[in-house]
Amino acid sequence: MKKLYIHYISSFKGLSKEVWWLALITLVNRAGTMVIPFLSLYLTQSLGFSLENVGSIMTSFGLGSLAGTWIGGKLTDTLGFYKVMLVSLLATGVLFIGVQFLEGFWPICIGIFFLMVIADAFRPAVFVALSTYSKPENITRSVTLIRLAINLGFSAGPALGGLIIASLGYGGLFWVDGITCMIAGTLLFVVLHPKKSKVLDTISHPSPKSAYKDSRFLVFIAAMVLFGFTFVQYFSTMPVYYSAVHALSEFEIGMLLALNGLFIFVFEMPLIKFMETRSWSKISNVIFGLALTAFSFLILNLTSWIGVLTIGMLLMTIGEMIAFPFSNAFAMERAKRGNQGEYMALYSISFSMAHVFGHNSGMQSIAHFGYEITWYGITVVCILGIILLLILKNLLLQPNQT
């Protein structure tokens, strides 16, 4: 037991003070983002929208994320990551509070779109901040620490969100989201002002290359779009499945989602440190993560036993624990070839694209074909992503290619 404890603690050593502050800011911010996993339930149960309408609203969510990520990348390369992060956090807080007062299909679509434009401008900026504050050899673990902060907040958020819904209704979630975003922005201003921060990694390319001309990176991005397509189902179609097919309450759904964050918080950092000692490449690790994610959907069709929901969640969680840090680290290393904001924006855009098409396609598929066919289809999407990564792995092995 003592050895395990020492190994666990040692997996956190060597990370910079700035990375730890960034993780705390992310934790404060993420702990309040409890609206997102309950958004599909809010739209169907509280506002009475059909599954088709919910799919369209979630498309607006994805389009806003797509636009915000692209804009955030451009602004990060021109204004710097700090300004983009600060404005995004503070403005998102105001918008979260305001969007709950919108009524009607189109006002909600437009409100969600602009909320995500502002909120997701934060994403490429935080990746560039990580690259700036972290030594190259610590990139993967720095990314993992941020993910731990996200998932620790996310493990508490849904459970608390279920309690808030039960006592105060859905409106309380929007207030908590808004306030925590503004608290995170204030913390960023106080502890990570440029005058107080130390740049650790100053590696840059003298002749920046456009991410859109990096063919191997584009193959990687296509695979990440497919991975994101499957991953987002756990935060839109899956909660509806839990409720409609297995009759889980909002609190039970929140607890199941909280298992994801708690499991990641306890096991991801030691797992990543262990996998870094293996001879597998980053792309090989991502392939393994996608395979586990595919199986998490496939097993839902193999039995009606309610315990399979927990097994599926754990499989997806382990797949996510492996795929996200190593894909993120691969993108950050590749970004050294050119404009970092542009590269990291494109990486984030891959998941924004998944929001654009994934939520709506999943909802439409469920409405027209049912859950079983939908889960089989998502498994196939995962397999296509694995095939693309195998192609990329072969391309990277060619002479003079890294």
N, C-alpha and C positions, 0 to 999 in steps of 0.2 A: 504493500500500500504506500509506503514511504517513497519507493522508487517511482511509482506512478505519479505521486504528488510532485516529486522533484522534476520528472520529465514534463509534467503539465506546466509547471511554473517556468521552466527553462525555455519552453516554446514561445514565451512572450518576451524574452530578453533581447536586447539589441535594437529595439524600435525607438525612434526619436520621440522627444517630448511633444513635438508638434503633431505627430501622428496620433499620440494618445489624446491630446486635446481635440483633434478632429474627430476621433472616435466618440468622445464624450458629447460633443456637439451633435453628432449623428444620432447618438442614443436618445438625447433629449428630444430631438426632432421626430425620430421614428416612433418613440413611445406614444406620440399623439396621433399618428397616422392610422387610427383605427377605423376611419370611415371607409378606406379602400377595400378591405376584405368583405365589408358588409354592404358595399355600394349596390351590388346586384339585388340583394335582399331588400334594401331600402327602396329601390326603384319599383320592385314588384309588390312588396307587401305594404309599404307605407304610402306610396304614391299610386299604386295600382296599374303600372305599366305592364304591357304584354312582354313576353320573352323577346319577340322581334323588336319592339321598341327599346328594350334594355340593350339588346345587341347594337342598335344604332347609336344609343347614347354612349356605350362603351367604345364605339368607333370614334366618336368625338373626343373621348378621353385619349385614345391612341393617337389621333391626329394632332391634338394639342401637345402630347408628349413628343411626337415626332418633330413638330415645328419648334418647340421649346428647346429640345436637345440640339437641333441644328443651330438655332440662334445662340444658344449657350456656348457652343463650340467656337463660333465666330467671335463672340464677345470676349471669350477667354483668351483667344489669340491676340486680340486688339487691346482690351482693357485690363486683362489679368484676372486670374481666378478669384482673388479675394473680393473684388468689387461685385463680381457676378454672384458669388455665393451669398454675400451679405444682402444685396437687394432682393435676390430670389427668396431667401428665408423670410424676410420681413413682409414682403408683398404677398407671399403665399399665405401667411397668417391672416392677413386682412381678407383675402379672397375666400379662404375656407369658411370664415364666419359668414360672409355675404352670400355664398352659393346656396345655403339652406333656405333662403327666403325666395328663391326662384320657383315659379310655378309654370306648368305647361311643358310640352315636349321640346319645342324649339328654344325657349329661354334656358332650359336645363342643358340642352346640347351645347349652346353657345357659352354658357357659364362654365361648364366642365372643360370646354376647349381652352378658354383663356386661363382658367386655373392651372391646367397642366402645362400651358406655354410657360408660365412664370415658374411653376414648381420644378419642371424638368430642365430648365436652364442651369440648375444646380448640378446636374449629373456630370457633364464633361468637366466642369470646373473643379469638382471634388477629386476627380481622377488625376487631373493635372496637379492639383495640390498635393496629392499623395506621391506622385512622381517627384515633385519638388522637395518634399520633406523627408523622403525615404532614400536610403542608400540602395543601389541597384540590387545587391544581394538580399535585401529585405523586402523587395517589392511584393512578392506573393504573400508573405506573412502580414505585411502592412494592409494589403487588400483584405486579408482574412480578418484582421482586427476590426476593420470598418464593418465587415459583414457581421461579426459578432455583435457589434454595437447595434446594427440594424435589427438583428434577430432577437437580441435581448429585449429591445424595445418592442419588437413585433410579438414576442412571446407574452409580454405583459399587456400589450395593446388590445388584442382581440378578446382576451379574458375580461379585461376591464370594460371593453366595449360592450360585451354581452350584458354585463351588469348595468351599464349606463342605459342601454336600450330598455332593459326590464324596468328600470326605476324612473328614468327621465325621458325615454323615447329617443328617436334617432337624432333630434335636434341637438341634444347634448354632445354628441360625437363631433359635430362641426365646430362647436365652441372650443372643445378641448384641443382639436387639431389646430385651430387657428392660434390659440394662446401658446401652445408648445412650439409652433414654428417661430413665433416672435421671440420666445425665450431663447431658442437656439440661435437666432440671429443676434440677439444681444450678447450671448456668450461668445460668439465668434468675434464680435467687435471688441470685447474686453480682453480676450486671451490670445487671439491669433491676428492681431493687427500687424501689418507688414513690419513695423518698427520693432515688434517684439518677437518676430519669427526668424528662424535660422534656416537658410537654404542648405540642404545637404547634398542634393544631387543636381549638378549643373551641366550634365551631359546634354549636348544639343548637336544637331546636324548643321554643318556650315551651309549646305545647299538643300533647304527643306523640300521634301517630296510630297506631292499631294496624295492624300490617302485614296482618292478616287482613281489614281493611276497605278496603285499598287495591286496588281492582279491577284496575288496570293492572299493579300489581306481581304480582298473582296470575296474570294471563295470562303474564307473564314467567316466573314460577316453574313453571307448567305446561310451558312450552317447555324449561326447564332440566331438568325431570324426564325429558323425552324425550331430550334431549341426553345426560344422564347415563346413561340406559338403554343408549344405543349405546356410550358411552365405556367403561363398566365391562366390556364384553365383552372388551376387550383384556387384562383382568387375571383372567379366569375362563375363558370359553369359548375365547378365542384361543390361550392356551398349550396347551390340550388339542388344538386343531386343529393347531397346529404339530407336536405330538408324534404324533398319530394319523394325520394325512394326509401330512405331509411328513417324518416320522421324525426330527425335531430332538431332540437331547439336551437335558438340563436346562441344561448350560453354554451350548449354542447358543441356547436360548430366552432365557437370561439376557443374552447378548450382544445379541440382537435388541431386547430391552426396554431395554437400556442405551443403544442407539442413540437411542431416544426422548429420554432424559434428556440425553444429550450434545448432541444437536442443539438442544434447547431452551436449554441452557446457553450455547452459542456464539451462537445467532442471535436468541433471543427479544427481548432488551432493545433491540437496534438496530431490529428489525422493529417493535416497539411504538412506539418513538420516531418512526419513519418514518410509521407509520399514523396517529399523532396529528396529523401535519401535513396529512393529507388531509381532505377535507370530509365524509367519511363519518361518520355518527353511530355511537355505541357499538353500538346495536342492529343497524345495517347490517353492522358488523364481525362481530358474533356470527353473523349469517345466513351470511356468507361462510365462517366457520369451520365451521358445521354442514354446509354444502354439501361442503366438502373431506372432512369426516369420513364423510359418506354415500358419497362416491366411493371412499373407502379400503376399504369393505366390498364395494361393487359389483364392483370390479376383481378380487377374489378368485375370482369365478365366471367370469371371462373367459378365464383361462388356467391351466394346471397348472404353468407354469414357476415354479420355486422362488424366482426373483428377485422375483416379484410380492409376496412377503411383505415384502421391504424397501421396495418402492414403496408398498405399503399402509400400512406403519408410518410412512413419511415423510409421506404425505398426511394421515394421522390426526394426526401430530405437528404439522404446520403448522396444521391446523384447530384443534387444541387450543391452540396458541400464540396464536391470534387470539381464539378464542371465550372462553377462561377469563379472561384479564385484563380484557377489555372488559365481559363479563357481571358480573364481580366488581366492577368500578368502577361500573357502572350501579347495582348493588344497594347499594353503600356510599353513593353519592350519594342514592339514594332513601331510605336509612335516616335521613337528616337530617330527614325529615318526622315521625319518631316515635321509638319505643324502639329504639335501635340494636341491642341484643342480640336483640330479637325479630325485627327485619328480617333480620339476618345469620344468625340461627338458621334462619329460613324458607328463606333462600338455600341454606344448608348442607343443610337437610332435603330439598331437591329432589334432591340427589345421594344422600342416604340412602334416599329412596324408590326411586331407581334401583337401589341395592344390594338393596333388599327384593325388587323384582320383576325386575330385569334379569338377575342371575346365574341365578336359578331358571328364569325363562322361557327364557333362552338354552340352559341345560342340557337342559331338557325338550324344547325344539324340536329340538335336535341328536339327542336320543335317539329322537324319534318321526318326524322329517322329514328329518334329515340336515343337513349343513353348507350346501349350496347354497341350499335353501329358507330356512334361518335367516338367511344373509347378505342375501338379497333382502328378507326381512321387516324386518331391522334398517335397511336402506336406506329403506324406507317410513316407519319410525318417525322417522328423521332428517327426511324430507320433511315430515311432520306438524309437527315442531318448527319448521321454517322457516316454514310457513304461519301458525302461532301468532305468531311474531315479526313477520311482515309485518302481521298484524292489530294487534299492539301498536304497531308503528311508525306505523300510520295513526291509532290512538287518541292517541298522543303529539303528533301534529301538529294535533289539534283545539284550538280556542282555550282558553286558560287551563289547558292541561294540559302538564306537563313530565315 
